[in-house]
Amino acid sequence: MKFAFVGGSAFLIDNLVFYTLKLSVLSAKPVTAKVIAVLVATIFSYVLNREWSFRTRGGRDTPHEAALFFLVSGVGVVINTAPLYISRYVFDLQVPEVSRFTQEVADFSSGQIIGTLIGMGFRWWAFRRFVFPQENVRARPTIPSYDQDPPAEEEPLRS
């Protein structure tokens, strides 16, 4: 559930960045807008996945783990953007070949739905397999119990 929540949040960030870029400075380059959007969402995803979704998993030192995370995410970017690329440039679902409405529906369906679902499935598998391979290697934070008296504060030293 945590991975799905992080993924959903990253999906919202991805959409926000993608449409902001696609409807403004990168209107002629939707695949470039998608790559940038996925990269921004991936950075967000790394922090939340490491500290929350997979916080008890690990088995690697942090720089190695981060490098693997971004390597897997790089493959995920290719997987995520492939359906949009195919929609636009193989099936030619773009203006003037189709209406603006058809182009936008095709972009959303291929880039935001199909690409995201395939990319998310790949990332879930690859993160568990390669990035965070071992279970219960990082300690879970303990919550203090109030069933017992709290420890007494120490008296300050007097000279």
Disulfide bonds with the S-S distance in Angstrom:
none
